[in-house]
Amino acid sequence: MRIQVRDRYNRDDSDDARIGKMARRRLVSAELEDFMRYLNSPWHIIWRNMLVGLARGLGAVFGATVIVALAIWVLKIFIDLPLVGQYASQVRQKVNEVAQETRYSDDFVRLQSTMERIDLRLKTQNELLEKVLEQDRVVD
């Protein structure tokens, strides 16, 4: 007759399963509590969305820069090939023209002049409003 010896690796899993279930419940409860705390704080939501938007914007700019640089590099390689080189040089020239046109410097100049006009209008409206308020005070 053989007697089975239980070692630490061959033990009954009912206690371990029960402890695992309790740990999972506590973990889910803690995650739900953290999520509810997050939803009740609009500043956390705003801050996180701002950071996510910033990361997406920087990622898009960086990705577009890498793709355009790779395209120009590949076109530069093909310029030396016969027949394909003529078309590659034309495409490279068009890409460089588009890159030069989209530097946005003239847009910034237009934006600055628009902001100056808005500032001037606000100042004149503020002065008119002060005059009207002074006249109302004198009348009262």
Secondary structure by P-SEA (a helix, b strand, c coil): cbbbbbccccccaaaaaaaaaaaaaaaaaaaaaaaaaaaacaaaaaaaaaaaaaaaaaaaaaaaaaaaaaaaaaaaaacccaaaaaaaaaaaaaaaaaaaaacaaaaaaaaaaaaaaaaaaaaaaaaaaaaaaaaaaaac
